Each structure stands twice: as structure tokens, then as C-alpha cells.
Amino acid sequence: MAAAASSSSSSLYDVLGVPVSADGNEIKAAYRKLARTCHPDVVSTNQKEMSANEFIKIHAAYSTLSDPHKRANYDRALFVMRKRPVGSFSSSSLSSGPMGSMSRFNGNFTTRNWETDQCW
């Protein structure tokens, strides 16, 4: 799981270690399992910085995949990225990859989800 979270080319599903067909309960269970092992408050002192970075990736993956609208947008973008032939990538298509909409975040949340605001 840790190797998947540190890979920049992995999908959010790989970060959580769940299949693309996973339902909300499977995603939540995977997040909680990873949170118990990777949260900076539960790891040893010498691993806190690495663990914090890894936990941020895990939390971002859970935040996206647990919200049906964000997940649908992510799935569409991921599908488009996987359908393109390898040689057809341009610098603009790489910068707007599956997380492109996340990088252009405007700061306006429409709803709050208690589960994404909590660790456990």
C-alpha cells in the first residue's frame, strides 16, 4: 500500500488499494485501514514526515472517491487518459490529467462530508 501511495503515476484507486469497481463501504474501509497505519500520530518519530506526506495522499484519494460527484468526474478523466495512445500525450494533456480539475480548485465547497473531515 505504501508504495502505491508514493507513486505519482498511480490512480487514486491504487493509492487506497481498491478496485475501480469498489463501492463506498470498501473505499471507507480501505481508508480507515490505511489511516490507522499511516497517520502521523500513530507512527514512530523518525517516520513522521514521510507518513504525513503519505497520509495527505491517502486522504485526498478518499476525499475524491467518497464523494459521488468528484468520483464521477475523476473516473471520466481517468477513462479519457487511459484511452489515449501512449505517443499522443502533449504537455497540456499531462498537466490537465485526472487531477487537473483538482489543481484548478476554486475554493468553494458545496457540501461538507463529516467522514472526510475525520481520520477514523
N, C-alpha and C positions, 0 to 999 in steps of 0.2 A: 504494500500500500504506500509506503513512504516514497519508494522510487517513482511511483506513478504521480504522486503529488508534486515531486520536484521537476518532472519533465515538462518543458514549456510546450511541447507539441502534443501532449495528451489532451483528450477531451475532458470535460467536467465529469462525465461518467467514469472515466478512468481514474480521476482524482479520488472519487468516492468508492471506486471498486465495484460498481454496479453495472448491470447490462443496460442498454438503451431502453429496453422494454420494462425496466423496473417501475413499480408503482410507488406512490407516495410513502407507504409504510416501509418498503425496502430502502428507499432513499433516506428516510429518517433514521432507521436502524443502523445503516452504514455510517451516517454522520455521527450518531451518538457513540458508536464503537470507536471511530477514529478520534473523536473529541476526548474520550476517556484516556486514550494513549498518547495523543499529540498535543493536548492543551498545555500551554506554558506553565500553568500552575501545578501540573502533575509530573513533569519531567525533572530530571536532575539538573542541578545548577549549571553544569557545563554544556548542556544541550538547549538551554532556554531560547537563545536567539534563533537557532535553526528550527526549533519546534514552533516558535512564534510565526515565522515565515510560512512554514508548512501548514499551520493551523489557519492562517489567513486564507490560503488557497483552498483548504477544505471548506471553510465557512463560506467563501464566495461561491464555490460549487454548490453547496447545499442551498444557499440563498437563491440561486438561479433555478436549480432543479426543483425546489419545493414550491415555487410559485408557478401555477399553470400557464400564465401569460408569458412570463420570462422564459419558461421551459420551451413553450411552443416556438417562440422567436429564436431561441438558441438552436433547437432542433432543425428549424428551417435553414438557418445559416450553416449549421454543421453538414446538412444534407447537400447544400449547394457546394460547399468546399470539398466534399468527398466525391462529388460527381465530376468535377473538373479534371481534365487530364493533367498529369504532373508538369508538363512543359508549358502549360498555359497560364501560370501564375505571373502576375505583374506586381510591382511594388505596391500599387494601390490596392490590389485584391488581398495582399498579405496583411496590410495594415487594417483592413476592414473585415478580418476573419470572423469566426463565430462570436468572438467577444468584442467586435467592432462597435456594436451599439452600446456595450458596457463602457467602452473608453470615451464615448461621447455623452456620458451621463449628464443630465441637466440638473440633477439635484432635487427633482420633485417626485416624492413618493406619493402614490395614490392611496395605498393601504399599508398598514403595518401588520406584520405577522409575528405574533408572540414567539413562535417557535424559532424563528430566525434571529430573534433578539436574545435568546438564551443559549447557553452552552449545552445543557443537558436536556 
